[in-house]
């Protein structure tokens, strides 16, 4: 359950590259049936993000009936079908595979389609350009966000349970390690933090996480190198990703000025590695072996596999509590640099 990623028990294994030939054939057939209504050039839609309550009830019903949720991505498209407004949302097919649902305003499911790698890359690039447009990095390693002051961290120890396993997380800053990333037109040096997770006393995972803080206080997640262990030996690297290699868009760990209702993505890499986060509260009290912390920020994390976790951030400290789907992990000690 390393820090700003999905817990080891919930990591969705990176899938092999999908064969899409059959899907292209199906999509071509569906588009052919719609040529009277759509321009032949619109093979994919570029829409505006919508809130659940903004779309017609009939559209919401179709989304829910086809494996979608009210928390999923929901766009209003620029094209129309038979004069009707078109919406695109995330759903699932009969095998549980994630697909895009194209729905007209009357609730009719016009088509389903795979969001293939090329489509996703183009969409992600556009999103990254917009998100990074106004970010500046004067001192990216000096992370002093009040609720995540990693720049002064030496080591945090968290302990608890996840499922039936006893969990210990050793979170240690590695200021002597250096790694640079390209963010927009800027070269940014990251702060490296090691997350070492032990399950029932055995090392289960060691991750090097890379962070940077923008001048507005936003703490960004730039990637992670993951080693998974069994019986003292490395057996895999699931969940590893790197900005510039696997994605063009850094994740947001915590905004500079968090407010209730703020939504962001700590990971936005692929369908297998992504996370949707939301600030739920700014007034939580958390009791831990390290002390009692008031006015903590509570963040809900929706993982790629559909499960939900929660993290609690205390001012001047950082993460003081992590709640996986089953279990609870609390801060035992917090040590800062002198």
N, C-alpha and C positions, 0 to 999 in steps of 0.2 A: 504494500500500500504506500508506494513512494509518493512524495509530497504533492506535486501539482500535476498528477496524472491519475489514471485509473488504478485501483488496487489490483494487486497481482491476481487475486481470485476472480477479478472482473475484466482483466485485459482481454480484449477481443483480438484473437490472433490475426496478424496481418495476412490477408488472403492472397493467394496466387493471382496473377493477372487473369482477369476473366475473359473467356472466349465470348465475343459479342456478335459474331457473324449472324447467329440465328435471331438475335434481338434486332439487328439492323433490318433483316428481312421483314420481321413482324412490324417494325416501325414504318418501313416503307409502304407496307400494305395499308396500314392505318392512315398514313398521310395521303395515300392515293384516294381513299374514300372521302377525304376532306378537301380535296383540291378546289372544289367549287366554293368553299368558304374561306380557305386560307391561301395566302400567297405562297407560291412554290418555293420561295426563298426562306420561309420561316420554319426551319427544321427544329429550332429550339426557341423558347420564349425568353425574353428579358423583361422581368416585371418589377413591380414595386412591392416591397415587403408590407404585409397586412397584419393587423391584430385580429385575433379570433373573432371578436365581436363585430368587426367591420364587414365581414362577409355574410352573404345571405344564409339563412338557416338551412336551406336545401343543400348548399355547398358543404356546410359543416357536417350535415348528416352523411353525405357521401364520403367525406374524408374518414369519419369514424367507422363507416361500414367497410372501408377498404384498408384497414390497418393503421390509419393515421391517428394522431392525437392533437389536442388543441394547443400543445406546446411546440409542435413541429413547425418547420418552415412553411410559410404560406404567402404566396405572391399573387398580385393582380397583374395579368399580362397585358401587353400593348395591343396584341392582335384580338380579333373577334371571330367567333364561329357562328355562322348563320345570324349575324347581327347581335349576338349575345356576348356579354363580357366573359372573359375566360380567367380562371384561377388555376394555379399550379401549387400542389402541396405534396408532402412526402407521405407515402403509404407503404404497404407491404403486399407482395403477391402471395399466392397460396402456399408457397414454400417458406414464407417468412422473410424473403429477400426484399430489401428496400428498393422502392421504385418511385418515380414521379407520377402523380395523378394529374391529368389535365381535365378540368371540370368546368362546364358552362354554368352561368348564373342560375339556371333552373335546376341545378343539381345533377345534370346528366354527366356521366363519366365518358368523356370523348375519347380518351386513350390513356394507356399507361406506357411509360418508357423508362429505359435505363438511363441514368445520368452517367455516361461513360467518362473515362479519364480525361479526354480532350475537352468535353463540355465543362467538367469540374475545374480543370486548370484555367480555362478562360474566365470562368465566373470568379474563381479565387483571385486571379490576377487583378481583375477590375475592383474587387472588394478591397484587396490589399492597397492598391493605389489610393483609393479614397480614404481608407483608415489611416494611412501613414502620411497623408498630405501635410498636416500641420504639426507633426511630431518633431521635436528637436532633442538632441542628446548632447548636453554640455559635459556632464559627469555621470555617465551611465552606470558605473560600478558603485557610486556613492548612493546606495539605495536607502533613503531615509523616509519613505512613506510612513506616516505615524503608526499605521496598523501592520506594517510589514518592514521593519527597519533592518533588513538583511545586511546592510553595510557595516553594522556593529555586531553582528552575530558571530559567536565563536562556536557554540554547540547547543542544540536543544535535544532533550531526550523525551520521547513520548512512549507511554506503555498502556496496554489494555488488551482487549480481545477483538478478534474478527472471526465470526463463526465460532468454531470450537478451538481455534488456535490462539495461543498467547502471543501477543505482538509487542515488539520493541523497535522503535525507530530512532536511529541516531542521525541527527541532521547537523552536518558540520560544514561551516564555510571553508572554502579552499582559496584564499586570496592569492596564493602563490601560483595558482593555475591561471592561464590567460588564453582567451579565445576571442576572435573578432568575427563579426557578422556584418553583412551589408544590409542596411535598412534604408530603403529608398536610395538616395544619393550619399548617404552618410555611412562611414565606417564606425561601427560601434563595438566597444570592448565589453564583454559580458563578465558578470560576477558568477563564479562557479560555486555551487553548493552540492555536497554529497549527501544522498539519502541512503542509509544502510538499514535494511529491514531484516529483522530476525523473527522467525516463526518457531515457537517452542524451543528457543535457544539456538536454532540453526540459521545460518545466513541464507535467506531466500532470494534477496535481490539487492543489488547495489546500483544506484543511478547517479550520474553526474548531471545536474540540472543547470541550465544557463539562463541568467536573468539580466535585465537592464532596466533602468528607470529613465523615462522621458522627463523633460524639464517641467511638465505639468504634474509630476508625481505619479503618473501611471507606471505600474510595474509590469513589464512585458516578459513573456516566456519565450525563449528563443530556441529551445530544443532540449533533448536529453539523450545521453548514452546509457543504455540499460544492459546490465548483466544479470541474468537469472541463474540461480544456483540450485543444485540438488546434490546432497551428500558431499558438499564442499567443492563441487566442480561446476563450471559454467556450462549451462545446457541450452541457452538461448538468449535472444536480445529483443524479445517482443515489446513493442511500445516505443522503441527508439525512433527518433525523428530529428531533423535539423532544418532550421530556417535556411533557405537558399538552396537546399538540396531536395527536400521532400515537400516543401510548401513555400509560398511567397509571403505568407502572412503570419507575423508573430502572434502568439496568444496573449491575452490580457489576464494577468493574475488578479490584480486589484486596481480599480481606478484611483486617480489621485485624490478625488473628493467623492467617496462612495455615498450613494443615496439609495434609499429603499426603492426597489423597482428597477435599478440598474441591471442591464443584461449584457453579457459579454461572453466570449469564448476563450477559455484558457488554452485550448488546442483546436486547431482548425486545419487538419492535415489531410484527412481522407474519411471515407465512410467508416473505416475501422478505427481511426484515431481522431476523435473529436469530442468536445465537451461543451455543453451549454450551461452557463452559470447565471445566477440571479441573486442580488442582495435582498434578503428577506427581512432583516431587522438590524437596527443600530443600537439596540438596548438590551442585549442578552447578558445575563450573569452566569459565569462559568466557574464552577468549583473544581479545582484540580489539586493533585499532590503538591504542585509548585506554588499554589496560592489561589485566592479567589479574585476573579477579574470581572469588573463591571463595564457596562456599555460596550460590549463586544459586538462585532459585526458577524452576522450569520449569513453564510453563502450556501445556496443549494447548487449542487453539481449534478447535472444529468449526463450520464456516461453513454458511450456509443452503444453499449449492449442494452440500454433501456433502464438500467438501475440508477438509483439516486443516492448520493452521499452528501454530507454536510461538513463544512469547516467553519470554525469560529476563530476570529482574529481579535486579539487584545491590543489596545493602544500601548506602544512602547515595547511590545514583546513579539507579536506575530501570531502564528497558529498555536492555539492552546487546547484545541479539541478537534478531533476528527471522528465523524460518525459514518462508518460504512453501513451497507444495508442491514447487516446483522453484527452488532458489537459496538464498542466505544473505546476510543483511544485518547488519553489525556496527557497533558504536559506534566512531566515529573521534575525536570530541571531546565533552567534557562541560564546560559552563560554567555556573557558578552566580552568583546575585546576590551582590554584595559587601555 
